[in-house]
């Protein structure tokens, strides 16, 4: 019996040694060979990269097979694993998608209508993707029943604050965790409310990739001509920040004013007040220009202009409410207080060689073609 046990132990040690040598050879393979050998699925990726971390090794949460990108100003998606290949689209901060094939240098992904390759070092997958989402994305509850009561506290005996209808969206307050009792704590216009977890669906809400064609098609013919002219212009350059001036005041409905404040929150909730006021004025500048739309609603919901108006983010803010500074910015802009002049565009990143003039406030560049 003793010799059999010794043989078993010997074979186990032999297998472990062979595995260690094989695994070591993988680690010291050249970069080119490593890329070919390690182009594997996400589960294998997590195993090879994080085999000492149990939370990563056995991760099977919402972001299994998913990635997040939080790269400033954006992450380019290429048609091939090569920076010289065609740019298929861009991933702006707080974006996500599905991992198709992982590699140590390049990963093939799909997000929105875009599929292609991104630099592996610029994305997070699986467990790490979820951690990024917790920092950058909104965790929201969507009502799946025809209607559900929102209560003052967890429990059917608590007072009813309001009733929510199907497809209404609320931000989840994670630090007030009532899920153990079957209740979820949500943000109800700045206050806490509780809803039975049975009647909602909870998920992260993040941005998706924007294709190159979508960006081009979002421009009008006049804008495209101006874009091409400006690209070759030698006079493009930064202009000083416009001084606060007066613009024609706009009289709008209470709903339109609220929509404006919510859109300002979506686009610049974390920006300084000057940036929030500037965003509000860009929207109102468009309202005053018939080629963009005649109402705040038409401008905000125009196809290809404000991604947050179409991916659910604006819906969440409409349900939970904007912060006070965004409300103030919207009100002052409607009164005619303008700190951005006649700019019609803004973005987190702008190729300034392609515009006729621009100025920077906070994390946004405001510009015209």
C-alpha positions in Angstrom: 0.0 0.0 0.0 2.8 2.3 0.9 4.5 2.0 -2.5 1.2 2.7 -4.3 0.7 5.9 -2.3 4.3 6.9 -3.1 3.7 6.3 -6.8 0.5 8.4 -6.7 2.3 11.3 -5.0 5.2 11.0 -7.5 2.8 11.2 -10.5 1.1 14.2 -8.9 4.4 16.0 -8.4 5.4 15.2 -12.0 2.2 16.6 -13.4 2.5 19.8 -11.3 6.1 20.2 -12.5 5.2 19.8 -16.1 2.3 22.3 -15.8 4.6 24.8 -14.1 7.3 24.5 -16.8 4.7 24.8 -19.6 3.1 27.8 -17.9 6.5 29.4 -17.4 7.3 28.9 -21.1 4.1 30.8 -22.0 5.1 33.7 -19.8 8.5 34.0 -21.4 7.4 33.6 -25.0 8.2 36.5 -27.4 5.5 39.2 -27.7 4.6 38.0 -31.3 4.2 34.4 -30.3 2.5 35.3 -27.1 -0.1 37.2 -29.1 -0.9 34.2 -31.2 -0.9 31.7 -28.3 -3.0 33.8 -26.0 -5.8 34.9 -28.2 -8.4 33.2 -26.0 -11.9 33.8 -24.6 -12.6 36.0 -21.7 -12.9 33.2 -19.1 -9.4 32.0 -20.0 -8.2 35.5 -19.9 -9.4 36.0 -16.4 -7.8 32.7 -15.4 -4.4 33.5 -16.9 -4.2 37.1 -15.9 -5.6 36.8 -12.4 -5.1 33.2 -11.2 -4.1 34.4 -7.8 -7.2 36.6 -7.3 -10.2 34.5 -6.3 -12.7 37.3 -7.0 -11.5 37.5 -10.6 -10.9 33.8 -11.0 -14.4 32.8 -10.2 -16.2 36.0 -11.4 -19.6 35.3 -13.1 -21.4 38.6 -12.5 -23.2 41.0 -14.9 -19.9 41.9 -16.7 -18.9 38.4 -17.5 -17.9 38.6 -21.2 -18.2 42.4 -21.1 -15.7 45.2 -21.0 -15.7 48.9 -20.0 -13.6 51.8 -21.4 -13.0 54.9 -19.5 -10.3 56.5 -21.6 -10.0 60.3 -22.1 -10.9 61.7 -24.5 -11.9 58.6 -26.3 -10.7 55.1 -27.4 -10.5 54.4 -31.1 -11.9 51.1 -32.5 -9.9 49.8 -35.5 -11.0 47.4 -38.3 -7.8 45.3 -37.7 -5.4 44.9 -34.8 -3.3 47.7 -36.2 -3.3 51.5 -35.6 -2.8 52.0 -39.3 -6.1 50.3 -40.2 -9.4 52.0 -40.6 -11.0 53.6 -37.5 -14.5 52.1 -37.3 -15.7 54.2 -34.3 -14.9 55.6 -30.9 -15.6 54.7 -27.3 -16.1 57.7 -25.1 -15.6 57.6 -21.3 -18.0 55.4 -19.4 -18.7 53.1 -22.3 -19.1 49.3 -22.5 -19.7 46.4 -24.8 -19.0 42.7 -25.4 -15.6 40.9 -25.7 -15.4 38.7 -28.7 -11.8 37.7 -28.7 -9.2 38.7 -26.1 -5.5 39.1 -26.8 -2.6 40.5 -24.7 -2.2 43.5 -27.1 -5.4 43.7 -29.0 -9.0 42.7 -28.1 -11.8 42.3 -30.6 -15.0 43.9 -29.2 -18.5 44.9 -30.2 -20.4 47.9 -28.8 -23.5 49.5 -30.2 -23.3 49.1 -34.0 -19.5 49.0 -34.0 -17.3 45.9 -34.1 -13.5 46.0 -34.2 -10.2 46.0 -32.3 -9.1 48.1 -29.3 -5.8 48.2 -27.4 -6.2 45.6 -24.6 -4.4 47.8 -22.1 -7.1 50.5 -22.5 -10.1 48.4 -21.4 -11.2 46.5 -18.3 -12.9 43.1 -18.5 -15.0 41.0 -16.2 -14.5 41.7 -12.6 -12.4 44.8 -13.3 -15.1 46.1 -15.7 -17.7 45.9 -13.0 -15.5 47.9 -10.6 -15.1 50.6 -13.3 -18.8 50.6 -13.9 -19.5 51.2 -10.2 -17.3 54.3 -10.3 -18.5 55.8 -13.6 -21.9 54.4 -14.5 -25.4 54.8 -13.1 -27.0 51.8 -11.5 -30.6 52.1 -12.2 -33.9 50.4 -11.5 -36.5 50.1 -14.3 -40.1 49.3 -13.4 -41.3 46.1 -15.1 -44.8 46.0 -13.7 -47.7 48.0 -15.0 -47.4 50.1 -11.8 -45.7 49.9 -8.4 -45.9 51.8 -5.2 -42.8 53.6 -3.9 -42.8 53.7 -0.2 -41.2 55.8 2.6 -39.5 52.7 4.0 -38.9 49.0 3.2 -42.1 47.1 3.9 -45.7 47.0 2.8 -46.7 48.8 6.0 -44.7 51.9 5.1 -46.4 55.0 3.7 -46.8 55.3 -0.1 -44.9 58.3 -1.5 -45.9 57.9 -5.1 -46.8 55.3 -7.7 -44.4 54.6 -10.6 -45.5 53.3 -14.0 -43.9 50.7 -16.2 -40.6 51.6 -17.8 -39.9 54.5 -15.4 -36.3 54.6 -14.4 -34.7 55.5 -11.1 -31.2 55.7 -9.8 -30.4 53.1 -7.2 -28.9 54.3 -3.9 -26.5 51.5 -3.3 -25.3 52.6 0.2 -28.8 52.2 1.5 -29.0 48.5 0.8 -32.4 47.0 1.5 -32.2 44.2 -1.0 -31.8 41.5 1.7 -35.4 42.2 2.6 -36.6 42.2 -1.0 -36.6 46.0 -1.2 -34.5 48.4 -3.2 -33.7 51.9 -2.1 -34.0 54.5 -5.0 -33.4 58.2 -5.5 -36.8 59.9 -5.6 -36.1 63.5 -6.5 -33.3 63.8 -4.0 -35.0 61.8 -1.3 -35.0 58.1 -0.6 -37.8 55.8 -1.6 -38.2 52.1 -1.4 -39.6 49.8 -4.1 -40.2 46.0 -4.0 -37.4 44.4 -5.9 -39.9 42.0 -7.4 -41.3 44.7 -9.6 -38.1 46.2 -11.0 -35.1 45.2 -13.1 -31.7 46.6 -11.9 -28.8 47.1 -14.3 -25.8 49.4 -15.1 -26.4 52.1 -17.7 -23.4 53.0 -19.8 -22.6 54.5 -23.2 -22.0 52.5 -26.3 -19.6 53.1 -29.2 -20.3 55.7 -31.8 -19.4 54.7 -35.4 -17.5 56.9 -37.7 -20.4 56.9 -40.1 -22.8 58.0 -37.3 -20.6 60.9 -36.5 -20.4 62.0 -40.1 -24.2 61.5 -40.7 -25.0 63.6 -37.7 -23.7 66.7 -39.5 -25.8 68.6 -41.9 -24.6 69.2 -45.4 -23.7 72.8 -44.4 -21.7 71.6 -41.4 -19.8 69.0 -43.5 -18.8 71.7 -46.0 -17.8 74.0 -43.2 -15.9 71.1 -41.6 -13.9 70.4 -44.7 -13.2 74.1 -45.3 -12.0 74.5 -41.7 -9.7 71.5 -42.0 -7.7 73.3 -44.6 -7.9 76.7 -42.9 -4.8 78.3 -41.6 -6.7 80.7 -39.4 -8.2 78.2 -37.0 -7.2 78.9 -33.4 -8.3 79.3 -29.9 -10.4 82.3 -29.0 -10.4 83.8 -25.5 -13.3 82.8 -23.3 -16.3 85.0 -24.2 -17.3 87.4 -21.5 -20.7 86.9 -19.9 -23.2 88.8 -22.0 -26.9 89.0 -22.6 -28.9 87.1 -25.1 -32.6 87.2 -25.9 -34.5 85.6 -23.1 -36.6 82.6 -24.0 -40.1 81.9 -22.6 -40.7 78.2 -22.4 -43.0 75.8 -20.6 -42.1 74.4 -17.2 -41.6 71.0 -18.8 -39.2 72.4 -21.4 -37.2 74.2 -18.7 -37.0 71.0 -16.7 -35.9 69.1 -19.8 -33.1 71.7 -20.3 -31.9 71.4 -16.8 -31.8 67.6 -17.0 -29.9 67.7 -20.3 -27.4 70.1 -18.7 -27.0 67.6 -15.8 -26.4 64.7 -18.3 -23.7 66.6 -20.2 -22.1 68.6 -17.4 -23.3 67.5 -14.0 -19.7 67.1 -12.8 -18.4 70.3 -14.5 -17.9 73.7 -12.8 -20.9 76.0 -12.9 -19.4 78.0 -15.8 -19.3 74.8 -17.8 -22.9 74.0 -17.0 -24.1 77.5 -18.0 -22.1 77.2 -21.2 -23.8 73.9 -22.1 -27.2 75.4 -21.4 -26.4 78.2 -23.7 -25.2 75.9 -26.5 -28.6 74.2 -26.4 -30.5 77.6 -26.4 -28.2 78.9 -29.2 -29.5 75.9 -31.3 -33.1 76.7 -30.4 -32.6 80.2 -31.7 -31.2 78.8 -35.0 -33.9 77.2 -37.1 -31.6 74.6 -38.7 -31.3 72.8 -35.3 -34.9 72.9 -34.2 -37.4 75.4 -32.8 -37.9 74.0 -29.3 -35.7 72.7 -26.5 -37.2 69.2 -27.0 -36.5 69.2 -30.8 -32.9 70.2 -30.2 -32.2 67.7 -27.5 -33.9 64.7 -29.1 -32.5 65.5 -32.6 -30.9 62.3 -34.0 -27.2 62.0 -33.5 -26.7 65.1 -31.4 -26.9 64.2 -27.7 -26.2 60.5 -27.1 -27.6 60.7 -23.5 -31.0 61.5 -24.9 -31.2 58.2 -26.7 -29.4 55.7 -24.5 -31.5 56.0 -21.3 -29.2 58.4 -19.3 -31.5 61.4 -19.8 -34.5 59.3 -18.9 -32.9 58.5 -15.6 -32.2 62.1 -14.8 -35.7 63.1 -15.8 -37.0 60.5 -13.2 -34.6 61.4 -10.4 -34.1 65.2 -11.1 -31.0 67.3 -11.9 -28.8 68.9 -9.3 -29.4 72.4 -8.1 -26.5 74.0 -10.0 -27.8 72.6 -13.3 -31.3 74.0 -12.5 -29.7 77.4 -11.9 -27.7 77.2 -15.1 -30.8 76.4 -17.1 -32.8 79.2 -15.5 -30.0 81.8 -16.0 -29.5 80.8 -19.6 -33.2 81.1 -20.3 -33.1 84.6 -18.7 -30.5 85.6 -21.3 -27.2 85.2 -19.3 -24.8 83.9 -21.8 -21.1 83.0 -21.1 -20.3 81.2 -24.3 -21.3 83.6 -27.1 -22.7 81.9 -30.3 -21.1 78.5 -30.1 -23.2 75.6 -31.3 -21.1 72.6 -30.4 -19.1 71.2 -27.5 -17.3 67.9 -26.7 -14.8 66.5 -24.3 -12.2 66.3 -27.1 -12.0 68.3 -30.3 -9.4 68.2 -33.0 -8.9 72.0 -32.9 -7.3 72.0 -36.4 -10.7 71.2 -37.8 -12.6 74.1 -36.3 -12.7 77.8 -37.0 -12.7 78.9 -33.4 -13.0 77.3 -29.9 -12.7 77.9 -26.2 -12.2 75.6 -23.3 -14.3 75.6 -20.1 -13.6 72.9 -17.6 -13.5 69.5 -19.4 -15.4 70.7 -22.5 -14.2 72.4 -25.7 -16.9 74.7 -27.2 -16.5 75.4 -30.9 -17.9 76.3 -34.3 -16.9 74.9 -37.7 
